[in-house]
């Protein structure tokens, strides 16, 4: 069995030196370099004891590294849970506990704030900062640039995103590989993305539009993204 979402969005770019992320300083990251980074993070997740179907929560600053952890989780058959950077420790504690996340990734600056959350929920807490520094980045740095692609079908869970909670307690929306792939294909076709387009990406990637709606069209078309932190 193939990995439904990885095969649809990421695998077609393997080995391609085409531009993927154009950074604020004018440098760029190719599709091949991004996939190598994602593979290192997939291997790091496994090295931290996670396996197929396990949950990893991310309350991280927007960066290529955060995006690569998400791609690595998909490649490794794990379920990712991106969290709003404005959430308080109490809110993060609810999301981590409710989702059963085994690993919580945060910036180094938030380590002290979130240590009680990890203790209360039983999740392992590690740090990752833009540029790949932090305890989780240290694990990834020694990993190979290739990683096995875990088989996942259309009905397998890919992501958990929590609702806004305006009418009650936030609930975890369960998004499957098939959900995300079908949405990507439909939008890509309707909006007519091509490799000649350039996406200006200024949205957060803990949010559905920034993470899925825009970015998946870029993945499918091979269009590069101008990557702005905010």
C-alpha positions in Angstrom: 0.0 0.0 0.0 1.2 3.5 -0.9 1.3 6.5 1.4 -1.8 8.4 -0.1 -1.0 12.0 0.9 2.8 11.8 0.6 2.6 10.2 -2.8 0.2 12.8 -4.1 1.9 15.9 -2.8 5.6 15.3 -2.1 6.9 12.2 -3.8 6.7 13.7 -7.4 9.3 16.3 -6.3 12.0 13.8 -5.2 15.4 14.7 -6.6 14.2 17.9 -8.2 16.4 21.0 -7.8 13.5 23.3 -8.6 12.8 26.2 -6.2 10.3 25.5 -3.5 10.7 28.1 -0.7 12.1 31.6 -1.4 13.2 33.0 1.9 13.2 36.7 3.0 17.0 37.0 2.6 16.7 36.0 -1.0 18.1 32.5 -0.7 15.9 29.5 -1.6 15.3 25.9 -0.7 14.8 23.4 -3.5 12.2 20.6 -3.5 15.0 18.1 -3.2 16.6 19.9 -0.2 13.2 20.2 1.5 12.4 16.5 1.1 15.9 15.6 2.5 15.1 17.8 5.6 11.6 16.2 5.9 13.3 12.7 5.8 15.7 13.7 8.6 12.7 14.8 10.7 10.8 11.6 9.9 13.8 9.6 11.1 14.1 11.9 14.2 10.4 11.2 15.1 11.1 7.5 14.9 14.3 8.0 17.0 12.2 9.6 19.7 10.1 6.5 19.9 7.1 7.5 17.8 5.6 5.0 15.4 2.8 4.7 12.8 -0.4 6.5 14.0 1.2 8.3 16.9 0.4 12.0 17.4 3.0 14.8 17.4 1.8 18.3 18.5 3.7 21.4 17.3 3.4 24.8 18.8 6.3 26.3 16.8 7.2 29.5 15.0 6.5 29.4 11.3 9.6 28.2 9.5 10.8 25.7 6.9 11.7 23.4 9.7 8.2 23.4 11.1 6.8 22.6 7.6 9.4 19.8 7.2 8.4 18.2 10.5 4.8 18.1 9.2 6.0 16.5 6.0 8.2 14.1 7.9 5.2 13.1 10.1 3.2 12.4 6.9 6.1 10.3 5.5 6.4 8.4 8.7 2.7 7.7 8.9 2.2 9.8 12.0 -0.6 12.3 12.9 0.4 15.9 13.2 -1.4 18.5 15.4 -0.4 22.1 14.6 -1.2 24.5 17.5 -1.8 28.3 17.4 1.3 30.1 18.8 -1.1 32.3 20.9 -2.5 29.4 22.9 -1.8 29.5 26.6 -0.2 26.6 28.5 -3.6 25.6 29.8 -5.0 25.5 26.3 -2.0 23.5 25.0 -2.5 21.1 27.9 -6.1 20.4 26.9 -5.1 19.8 23.2 -2.2 17.6 24.0 -4.1 15.6 26.6 -7.2 15.3 24.5 -5.3 14.2 21.3 -3.0 11.8 23.2 0.1 13.4 21.6 3.2 11.5 22.6 5.5 14.4 21.6 5.1 18.1 22.0 7.5 20.4 20.1 8.0 24.0 21.1 10.5 26.9 20.7 13.3 27.0 23.2 11.9 30.1 24.8 8.7 28.3 25.7 10.4 25.3 27.3 9.9 26.4 31.0 6.2 27.4 30.3 5.3 24.1 28.8 7.2 21.7 31.0 4.3 21.5 33.5 2.0 20.7 30.5 4.3 17.8 29.4 4.5 16.5 33.0 0.7 16.6 33.4 -0.1 14.9 30.0 2.8 12.4 29.9 4.0 13.9 26.5 7.7 14.2 25.8 8.6 17.8 25.4 11.4 18.9 22.9 12.5 22.1 21.3 12.8 23.2 17.7 13.7 26.8 16.6 13.9 28.3 13.1 17.1 27.1 11.5 16.9 23.7 13.1 18.4 24.4 16.6 17.0 22.9 19.7 16.9 19.4 21.3 14.7 17.9 18.5 16.9 19.6 15.9 19.9 17.9 17.5 18.3 14.5 17.0 17.5 15.3 13.4 20.9 16.6 12.6 22.5 13.1 12.7 19.8 11.4 10.7 20.0 10.2 7.1 18.6 12.3 4.2 16.3 9.4 3.2 13.6 7.7 5.2 11.1 4.9 4.6 7.7 6.0 3.5 5.1 4.4 5.8 2.1 2.9 3.9 -1.0 4.9 4.6 -4.4 4.6 2.8 -7.0 7.3 2.1 -9.0 6.5 5.3 -6.0 6.7 7.6 -5.7 9.7 9.9 -3.2 12.4 8.8 -3.9 15.4 11.0 -5.9 16.7 13.9 -6.9 20.3 13.9 -9.0 21.7 16.8 -12.0 23.9 16.2 -12.2 27.4 17.4 -14.4 26.6 20.4 -16.7 29.6 19.9 -19.8 27.5 20.7 -18.3 25.0 23.2 -15.1 23.3 24.0 -12.7 22.9 21.0 -13.0 19.5 19.3 -10.4 17.7 17.3 -11.3 17.5 13.6 -9.9 14.2 12.2 -8.6 14.8 8.7 -7.6 11.7 6.7 -5.1 11.3 3.9 -8.0 11.1 1.5 -9.7 14.3 2.9 -6.6 16.4 2.4 -5.6 14.9 -1.0 -9.0 15.3 -2.5 -9.3 18.9 -1.2 -5.8 19.7 -2.7 -6.7 18.2 -6.1 -10.0 20.0 -6.3 -8.5 23.4 -5.5 -5.6 22.9 -7.8 -7.9 22.2 -10.7 -10.4 25.1 -9.9 -7.7 27.7 -9.3 -5.5 26.6 -12.2 -2.1 26.6 -10.5 0.8 26.0 -12.8 4.6 25.7 -12.2 4.9 29.3 -13.6 2.9 30.7 -10.7 4.5 32.0 -7.5 2.6 31.9 -4.2 3.2 34.7 -1.7 2.8 32.8 1.6 2.3 35.2 4.6 -0.2 33.1 6.6 0.5 31.0 9.7 0.8 27.3 9.1 -1.1 26.2 12.2 -4.2 27.4 10.3 -6.1 25.4 7.7 -5.8 28.0 4.9 -2.0 28.6 5.4 -1.2 24.9 5.9 -3.5 23.2 3.4 -5.5 25.4 1.1 -2.7 27.5 -0.4 0.3 25.2 0.2 -1.1 22.0 -1.2 -1.8 23.8 -4.5 1.9 24.8 -4.6 2.9 21.2 -3.9 0.7 19.8 -6.6 1.8 22.3 -9.3 5.4 22.6 -8.3 5.0 26.4 -8.0 7.5 28.1 -5.7 6.5 30.0 -2.6 7.8 33.3 -1.3 8.0 32.3 2.4 7.3 35.1 4.9 7.5 34.5 8.6 4.3 36.4 9.2 
